[in-house]
Amino acid sequence: MGLIFEVIQQEAGGYEATCLTEAIRTAGADLLELHTNINLAVDRRFEDRMRPRAADIHLMFTRE
């Protein structure tokens, strides 16, 4: 099972990520923080079932 996140680069700075296939939303001030926060949010969402592999998590970038 794969996860697809729409990542929006905010005009004021930072990034917001919304998963299109699961109820997951998170944000980060930069790409490193966003990456960390996506992994934490995915871990929480899948704590009682099998977590998708990292290769199955896809990001689509857009600008606000």
N, C-alpha and C positions, 0 to 999 in steps of 0.2 A: 504494500500500500504506500502511495506517495503523498507527500504534502506539498502544496503549492502556496507560496506566500506572495502577495502583492506588496512590494516595498515602495513607499512613497517618500521621496526626499523633500522635506519641508522647506519652504522658502526661508523661514526664520532659522533654519538649521536643524539638524537631527533627522531621524528616519522613523517611520511608522510602518509596521508590518502586520498585515491581516491575512490569516490563512483562509484560502478559498475552499478547502476541503474538510476542515475541522473548525470548531469554535475556539480559535486561538488568536489573540491580539497582543502585540508588545511594541516597544519602541526603544530607541537608543540614541544617544547624543552623537555617536559616530558609528562606523561600520563594525568596529571591533566590539563595542558595547551591544550593538544590535545582534550580532552573531551570538554572543554570550546569552543575551536575553531570549532569543529564539530557542536556543538549546534548553534553557531552564524552563521555558513555557511548554515546550514539547515534552520534557521529562515529567512535568506536573500533569499534563493532559493524559499521558499514557502510563501513569504510575501503577495502574492495576491491569494493564494489558501490554502486549508486545509493542515496543517503541519502533517506529520506522528507522531504517538505517540512514546514516548521514547522506549517503548517495541518493536516497529517495526524497530528500528535502530540497525543493527547488525555489529559487527566488526570482521574481519578475520585477525589475526596477522601472519606476516611472517618476516624473517630477510633478510637483503640485503646480 
